Amino acid sequence: MTTIHLPSADGTWRERTLAEPRAWAQHPEPFASRVAFAAAHVVADPLGENVPGSAAAIDWDSTLAFRRHLFRHGMGVAEAMDTAQRNMGLDWPAVQELIRRSAEQARDAGARIASGAGTDHHDELHDVAAVTAAYEEQVGFVESTGSQVIVMASRHLAAVARDADDYRTVYDAVLRQVREPVVLHWLGEAFDPHLRGYWGSNDVAKATATFLELVRDHADRIDGVKVSLLSAEHETQLRAVLPEGVRLYTGDDFHYPDLIRGDGRHHSDALLGAFAAIAPAAAAALAALDAGDTETYDAEMAPTLALSRHVFETPTWFYKTGISFLSWLSGYQPGFTMVGGLQSGRSVVHLARVLELADDAQLLPDPALAAHRMRLWLESAGLRR
């Protein structure tokens, strides 16, 4: 048995005996009853200048190996999304290389990949015509790699749009030109405060009406929508009125077990950053759902939810730090340096709790390694019991 002492915010320590590792079954085939994408993070090169404001230096071997880990558990990869630090250190040259390399791997593995197209290759854009052109450039690049397109929310559009009509002008133009059905991504301000008022209103009901009108007008060009507002009520209402054939990919890292299981009439598919952290357990749950075994589905998902809610707690946009830290504890990457220095985004106490909750879900493949790395991390922070 492996035992470790972990610090609390009040200065006390608690002893933790880690569970024996679980031999999770691999599931390299896609799931029959749900589509599942894991939004994957990137691993930083520890020798690179991964400091705030610098170009991203990526450990490509570890980054791509992590995607193969996701493929082995039946996950498609949602690439170059906010989980990969898009708009938080991952610059456009790194995005292009990441999408190219990941698309090649997905093709070799027979796995799904969908990649983000936005406008972030420009520092400033001053009108909707410029935003449209920027979107079209990135959409064209993603399509050239063979990846499905995810049309990401644009900070530039949020800044220049005067009303809902400006959003429609941009998205209408982009959707008329896509080669294959895309995923539309509505990322809420909890994940990115720059996106407040997206779709032309701070009133969620009004914004939803604009969004839904867009989807209905272009339903043949939309595979699905990913909504990341962290509101299960909003999601269940929206998915019930989507056009037939348009999926709702949940981005709700607080309520995903119930949303994916569904209410008997409608269900959500998955495009989740949380799935990068819990892929083996999510695969076991989805395999049970394929077999019609909702009891096992619930049992497999239940222990993961506390971990996800902790990783995504406010300020939510720093959730990437917890996902990268857990990847390091689990042995999926050699170090815990992050692009843009984002490893400083969570406290030592927060990350210690990540280890405990991952252990509760039996998601530590090598408890001794996790404990060793946790001790190193604590000592580097000046903490020793």
C-alpha positions, -999 to 999 in steps of 0.1 A, spaced: 0 0 0 11 36 -8 6 62 19 10 100 15 5 130 36 -14 160 20 -16 196 32 -48 215 41 -53 252 38 -52 256 76 -17 242 78 -27 207 90 -18 175 72 -39 144 65 -28 109 58 -40 92 27 -36 55 17 -40 53 -20 -62 26 -36 -48 -3 -56 -48 6 -93 -77 -7 -114 -71 -25 -146 -94 -5 -169 -104 -23 -200 -94 -6 -233 -121 2 -258 -105 13 -290 -138 13 -310 -162 42 -310 -193 38 -288 -226 29 -304 -250 49 -283 -231 81 -279 -205 102 -296 -176 110 -272 -149 136 -278 -123 144 -251 -109 178 -254 -72 171 -249 -45 193 -233 -9 200 -246 23 190 -228 49 218 -227 85 213 -235 103 217 -201 133 233 -219 112 257 -238 106 293 -230 70 286 -219 66 318 -200 37 343 -203 37 360 -237 62 336 -254 55 313 -283 44 279 -272 71 252 -270 55 218 -270 67 183 -260 53 167 -291 61 131 -281 41 134 -249 13 154 -264 7 129 -292 11 99 -269 -17 114 -247 -40 114 -277 -32 78 -284 -42 71 -248 -76 87 -255 -80 68 -287 -74 35 -269 -105 43 -247 -128 50 -276 -126 87 -274 -125 110 -304 -102 140 -298 -115 176 -298 -83 193 -308 -69 228 -302 -97 238 -280 -97 258 -248 -84 227 -230 -53 229 -251 -49 265 -239 -63 282 -269 -63 319 -261 -42 311 -230 -7 305 -245 -12 283 -275 -3 305 -305 -14 299 -341 18 283 -354 15 257 -326 -22 253 -333 -15 245 -369 12 219 -361 -10 204 -334 -40 199 -357 -19 185 -385 -1 160 -363 -32 150 -344 -52 145 -376 -26 122 -389 -27 101 -357 -65 100 -358 -64 88 -394 -39 61 -385 -60 50 -355 -94 51 -373 -105 76 -347 -126 108 -349 -110 142 -346 -126 176 -347 -105 207 -344 -111 243 -334 -113 271 -360 -114 306 -347 -99 340 -353 -70 340 -328 -43 342 -354 -49 380 -355 -41 404 -326 -68 428 -336 -98 428 -359 -119 459 -363 -151 448 -381 -173 419 -389 -159 415 -424 -124 410 -410 -137 385 -385 -155 366 -412 -123 365 -433 -103 353 -403 -128 325 -396 -127 314 -432 -89 312 -432 -89 289 -401 -118 268 -413 -100 262 -446 -68 252 -427 -87 227 -405 -105 212 -435 -72 208 -453 -60 184 -426 -90 161 -429 -103 170 -395 -139 179 -388 -143 216 -380 -154 231 -347 -164 267 -351 -152 282 -319 -165 314 -303 -144 344 -312 -132 370 -288 -128 394 -317 -164 390 -327 -176 395 -292 -156 428 -292 -168 442 -325 -204 429 -328 -230 455 -322 -260 432 -320 -273 398 -329 -274 407 -366 -236 410 -367 -233 375 -353 -256 362 -380 -237 380 -407 -204 363 -397 -218 328 -390 -241 328 -421 -211 335 -443 -189 309 -426 -215 281 -426 -224 286 -463 -188 277 -472 -180 247 -451 -174 214 -469 -187 190 -442 -211 195 -412 -194 213 -384 -198 216 -346 -208 250 -333 -192 259 -300 -209 283 -276 -184 289 -248 -198 307 -218 -181 335 -198 -173 311 -170 -147 296 -193 -137 329 -210 -149 363 -196 -141 379 -230 -171 361 -244 -197 377 -222 -228 387 -242 -221 362 -271 -248 360 -297 -256 397 -291 -271 397 -256 -264 391 -219 -298 377 -216 -293 339 -221 -329 335 -235 -323 361 -262 -289 347 -270 -304 312 -273 -331 324 -296 -304 339 -320 -283 307 -317 -312 284 -323 -324 304 -354 -289 301 -368 -289 263 -362 -323 259 -378 -313 279 -409 -281 258 -414 -291 225 -400 -277 205 -430 -243 221 -424 -242 215 -386 -233 181 -371 -240 193 -336 -236 222 -311 -214 223 -280 -228 244 -253 -206 252 -223 -228 273 -200 -227 250 -170 -265 249 -169 -281 215 -171 -316 231 -173 -306 253 -203 -290 223 -220 -320 200 -216 -343 227 -229 -321 234 -259 -315 198 -270 -353 192 -270 -358 218 -297 -328 213 -320 -335 202 -355 -336 165 -361 -301 152 -368 -283 180 -349 -266 167 -318 -260 185 -286 -225 179 -274 -224 186 -237 -197 209 -224 -211 208 -189 -183 195 -167 -206 197 -136 -236 176 -148 -224 154 -177 -234 120 -162 -271 128 -162 -270 148 -194 -253 120 -214 -276 93 -199 -306 114 -210 -342 117 -198 -357 89 -219 -366 112 -248 -334 132 -254 -297 128 -245 -265 147 -249 -234 135 -266 -200 145 -252 -173 170 -260 -157 175 -226 -124 186 -211 -133 164 -182 -131 133 -204 -94 140 -209 -89 134 -172 -114 105 -167 -111 87 -201 -109 51 -187 -138 56 -164 -159 74 -190 -152 45 -215 -163 19 -189 -195 39 -184 -203 44 -221 -196 8 -228 -222 -1 -202 -246 24 -217 -241 7 -251 -252 -26 -234 -283 -9 -219 -269 -12 -184 -277 22 -169 -270 10 -134 -234 2 -142 -232 34 -163 -242 54 -132 -218 35 -109 -188 41 -132 -196 78 -138 -205 87 -102 -169 88 -87 -157 110 -115 -181 138 -109 -165 152 -77 -131 152 -94 -145 171 -124 -163 197 -103 -132 203 -83 -110 207 -114 -135 231 -130 -143 251 -99 -141 289 -101 -121 305 -116 -131 279 -142 -107 290 -169 -78 275 -149 -92 240 -151 -64 232 -176 -39 232 -147 -57 204 -129 -60 183 -160 -23 187 -168 -13 180 -132 -34 148 -131 -18 137 -164 16 142 -148 6 123 -116 -7 95 -138 26 91 -157 12 103 -191 38 131 -193 73 136 -178 68 170 -163 43 196 -151 54 227 -170 26 243 -190 25 266 -220 24 302 -208 35 293 -173 -1 282 -165 10 256 -140 7 285 -115 -31 287 -121 -40 265 -91 -28 263 -56 -9 235 -40 -39 227 -17 -62 226 -47 -38 202 -66 -34 180 -35 -72 175 -36 -70 166 -73 -49 136 -63 -74 125 -36 -104 127 -59 -86 109 -87 -78 82 -62 -114 80 -52 -122 73 -88 -93 48 -92 -78 69 -119 -42 66 -108 -26 39 -128 6 38 -106 -2 50 -71 34 49 -60 45 71 -89 16 95 -82 27 97 -45 63 102 -54 55 130 -78 31 146 -53 59 147 -27 83 163 -51 57 189 -59 50 197 -22 87 199 -14 92 223 -44 65 245 -29 83 246 4 61 221 22 74 191 41 57 173 69 
